[in-house]
């Protein structure tokens, strides 16, 4: 029970949404499916009876023969796969053993449970990367605004803090968006790589596995052979050498039944279709991201469709100032915030951005007589009297002279409020 509780906590997702449905199909649905398959195969393989070999005239103990053939692997004869069953061969891939015949050994079924578990871990890697890069930013920005029941005082205060953050950090979310885009790219690369990995693991048979199964259903029953038996044979051959009563080496050519492959074939036919669907969806998500990047109008369409109560004029104002990274933060907030709270945040954000633009335009209408010299470091203060600057070491007296001259010229021609705007514009 502790094992399953640990697995449950490993795949548990928080209440904060920081990705999309396709992303969750990778790290949540696919990882859970692969772990479940791994547990199923492990239970059948190491707790049940994965192989049953038929001893010849009880010359050797049955358990000994089963263990030997399981450890040293069984084989099929490819030349006998398409022969008529019941007339030429007793079973596909099973025929009279000859030294010159080509043999295909089946050792992979011993590793299926481990490979499935490794695949589950690989599907979680992009999620782990994104969660580390995201570092709880959206969760911290929500500020309880995802709850509909919140006191007006707390709600208004939290909305004001959120708007102040978005305005103060305008155009500073590029790396955040790039990290998410890279995680989505990892998802796509991972699922394509997993298809290639399984194809190598199954001897090049997986890439066309699903297509062959679909074709198999339309074949005439008298002519067809099951391609799943080709990849996961249920009856194979095993050669066991022993000393005879006269001291000579005797060869025991025996048949082995692999009931474990009945499970394996169903698992991998499901995974073939699942991975193909997942690869297509992941590719479409990347195309969707490219559309959002190169066609800004699409961002408005996405946000307005998700948050229908938002005023479209205010949304246009906000998105006209937001770059891709800022919009991505806003999009994540739209998935987490309560609908009315998100509407209020967008409205307040539009007003704040308009006021900021008005201050900038007003300042540009009244330029100072002397262009300001930018200080190396500064401290912004809301109080005009407390506004101060810190300069680099080694700056000459003339640098200070021109700065203060520019300061008084601005104060003289534009007044105190515009001088304060000039100080803030140095940010």
N, C-alpha and C positions, 0 to 999 in steps of 0.2 A: 504493500500500500504506500510505503514511503517513496518507492520508485515512481509510482504514478502521480503522487502529489508533487514531487519535484518536477516531473515532466509538465504537469499542469501549470505550475508557476513559471516554468521556462517559456511557455507559449502564451501566457496570459498577457493581454494588452491592456493598457491603462484607459481611463475614460477620455483622455485627450486625443483627438484625431490629428495625426501629423503625417498622414500619407493618404493614398486612395485605395479603392477596392482591388485593383489589379495588383498593387503592391502587397496587399494583405493576402491575396491568393498565393503569393510566393512564400512568404515567411510564416504564414499561419496555416492556411489550408493544406498546401503542398507538404510542408514540414511535418504536420500532424499525420497526414496520410502515409508518408514514407516511414515515419516512426511506427505507426500501427502495422504496416506491412512487415517491417523488420521484426517486430515482436511476434507476429503471426508465423513467419517463416522460422524464427528461432525456436518457438514452441514446438512446431511440427518437426523441426530438424533434430533438435537435441533432447527433446522430451518424448516425442513420438518415435515412429519407425520410418526413417526417410528412404530406406532401400531394402528390398527383399530379393535375394539371389536364390536360384534353384540349384541345390547341390545334386551332383550326379551319383545316384545309387548310394547316397549318404556316405561318400568316401571321406568327407571332411565335415566337421560340425557346421551347422547352418550359420550360427552367430559369427564364427570365425570367417566364413566366406563373405558374409555381409560386411564385416568390418574391413576386410582386405580390399574389397571392391569399392567401398566408400572412400577409403583413404587413398588408394592408387588410381581412382577414377575409372569409369567405364567408357566404352566407345561405341560408335556406330559406323556403318559402312556406307559412305555417300552414294556409291554405285547402286545400292539396293533401295534407295529412297523412293524411286518412281516405278519400281517393279510391282507387278500385280500381286496384291495380298491374297494369300490362300492358294495361289497357283505357283508363283515363282519364289516368294518369300513368305515366312510366317507373319512378319511384321515389318513396317518400313524401317530400313536401316539395319535389319538383322538378316544375315545370310551366312553361308558357309565361310569360315575364316580361312583366308589364304595369305601367305606371306607378302605377296606382291600387291595386295589390295590396299587402297588408301583408307586410313582410319581417322576418324574425328573423335578426339577424346573430350569428354564432358566433365571438366573439373570445376567449372564456374559455380555450379549449384551449391558447393560448399561455402562460397563466399557471398552468396546473395544477401544474407541478413546483414553482413557488415557493410556491403556496398550501399544498401538501402539506407542504413543509418548515417553513413558518410554523406550521402546525397541530402538527407534532411538537414545536416549541419551546414552544408554549402548553400542551401536555400535560405538559411537564416543569416548568412554573412552580410548581405546588403542591408538587412534590417539593423544588424548590430552596428554597422558603419554609420548609417543614417542617425540612429538613436544617439550615438556618441557625438556626432557632429551637431545634431540639433540641441542636445544638452538641456532639454526642458524649457526652451525659450517660449514656445507657444503656451505651455502650461503656466508659466509665470506671467504671461501677458493676459491670460483670460481674466484673472483677478475676480473670480467668482461670477463673472457676467454670463456664464453658461446656465445659471440657475434662474428660473423665472421669478421665484419668490426671494426678493432681496429688498431691504429697506431703501427708500428713495435717497436718503443721505449717503449711504454706503455705495449705492449704485452710481449716483452722480459723481462721487469722488473717484471711484474706480474708472469710470468712463473718461473723466478728465485726465487721469494719469495715463491711460492708454493712448489718448489723443496726443498728449504731450510727448510721449515716447515716439510715436509714429512721425510727428513733425520734427522732433529733434534728431531722429535717426533716418531722415529722408535720404534715399540713395545709398544707404549703408548695409543693404541686405543682399548684395550681389553674391558674396561667398556662400551665404546661407542657401540661396537658390541653386548655385552650382553644385553644392554638396548633395542636395536632393536629386538633381539631374544626374549626377554621377551614380548615385545609388540606384536610380531607375535603369541606367545603362548597365550597371552590374547585374541587375535582375535579368535583362535581356541576354547578356553575354553568358550568364550562368545557365539559363535554361538551354541555350544552344550548345554550350559546352557539355551539359549533362546528357543531351542526346548523343553527342559524339562519344562521351565516356561510356555509356551503355552499349553503344555500337561496337566499340573496341572490346568491351567486357564479354559480349556475346558473339565474338568472332565475326563482326561485320554484318550480322543478321538483323539488328534492331532498326536500322534506318528505313528499311522497306517492310518491316514486320507488319505494321497495320494495314498497308496496302495489300499485302499478300492475303491477309485474313479476310479483307473485304472482297477480294477476287475469289477466294475460296468458297464463299457463300453462294456464288453464282455458277460454280462449276457443276458439271454433270456428276452425279454420285458414283457412277461406275468408273470415271476417269480420274477423279481428284484424289489428292492426298493432303492431309491437314498440314499447313505450313507451321502451325504451332508445335506439332510433333517433330518437325524438322529442327526447330530451335530448342525445344524442351522435350526430348524424347521420353516416352514413358517406359519403353522397353529397350534395353541396351545389352551389350555383350561385355563379358569380363573374362580374362585369361588368368588362370591360377596354376602355378607350377609347383609340383611337389615330388618328393622322392617316392618311387614305387617300391614294392616288396623286394625287387631284385637290385635295387640301388640305382636304377636309371631314373632320369627326370621324366615325369609324366605331366602332360598338359591337360588341364580341365577347362574346357570351353563351356561357359555357363551363361544363362540369361539372367538379367537383373531387372526388376521392376522398380521404377522410381516414382512412387506416389507423390513425392514432394514437388515434382514437376507439374502436376496438375494445378497446384497452387501458384507456382512460378509463372506458368503461361498466362493465367488470368491476371496476375499482378502486372506483368509487362505489357499485355495488350491494353490494359487500362492506362498505364503510364505513357504508352505511345500516343494515344489520343489526347491525354491530359497535357503532355508536354507540347504537343503541336498546337493545341488551343492556347496554352499559356504563352508560347513563343509569339503567336500571331497577336494576342492581346498586348503583350509587352512591346512589340514593334509598333502597334498602333498608338500606344501611349507616348512613345518617343516622337512619332510624327505629330501627335497632338501638342507636345511641348514645343516643337519647332514652329508650329502654327502660332502658338501663343507668343513666342519670342519675336517672330518676324511680322506678325499681323496684330498690332496693338488693339484694334477694334474687337478682336476675338475675346480679349480679357473682359471688356465691358459686357459682352454677350454672356460669358460664363458667370460673372458675378451677378448680373441682373437676373439671370435665370435661377440662380441659387438663392438669392435674397430678393424676393419679389416685392417686399415692402419698402425697399430702399428707393429714395427719390432719384430719378434718373439724371436730373440736372446736377445734383450734388455728386453723384457717382462720376459723372463726366469730369467735374472739376477735380476730384480726387485722382482719378486715373490719368488725367492730363499731366499731373505733377509726379506721379509714381512711375518708377522704372520697373523692370521685370521682377527684381528681388523684392521691392516694396509691395507690388501686387501679389506676389506669392504669399507674403505674410498676411496680407488682407484676405486672401482666399482661404488660408488656413483658419483665420479668425472667423470667417463666415461659416465654416464647418463646425465650429465649437461654440460660438456665442449664441445666446438665445436671440430669436429673430428680431424682436423689438429693440433689444440692446444693440445689436449690430446695426440696425437702422439709425439709431441715435448716434452711434460712434461715427458712422459715415457722414451724417449731417454736421456733427461738431467738427469733424476733420475737415470738411469742405469750408466751413466758416473760418477755421484757424488758418488754412492755406490761403484763403482769400485775403485775410488780414495781413498775413505775412507778405503777400504780393503787393498789397496796397502800400505797405511801409517801404517796400523796395522801390516802387514807382515814385512815391513821394520824395524819397531821398534822391533819386536820380534827377528829379526836376530842379533840385537846388544843390548843385555840386559845389564843393569848397573851392576857394580860389587857388589853393595849392593842393596838389594831389597828395593824399596821405601816404606816409612811409609805413609799410607794414611792420609791426613789431614781431619779434620772434616768438614771444610768449605773451599771453594776456589773461586777464581775469575779467569775465563779464559780470556785471552787477546790475540789479534792477534799479538801484539808486544812482542817480546821476552824480551825486557828490562822492560816492564811493567807487566810481569807475577808475581803475588804475591799470597800469601796464608794467610788464616785466620785460626787459630787453636783454639781448645777448651781452655777454662780457666783451669788452673791447670796442663797443660802439663809441664813436667820437661825440664830443660835445655838440657838434653841428647837427647830428642826428636828432638829439633831444630838442634842439632849438627849432628845427623845421617841424617836428611833430607837434610841439606846443603852439607854434605859430599857426599851423594848419587847424589845430583845435580851436583857437580863439577866433580865427577867420570864419570857421563854420558856425560858431556860436553867435558871432556878430551878424552874419547874413541870414542864417536859417533859424535861429532861436534854439531854445534849450531842448525841445522835443526832437528836433531834427538832428541836433548834435548828439543826442543820446542814440538816435538811430544810426548815426555815423559810427559811433563807438561799437554798437552791436554788429555793424556790417563788417567789421574787421575780423569777425569770427570765421 
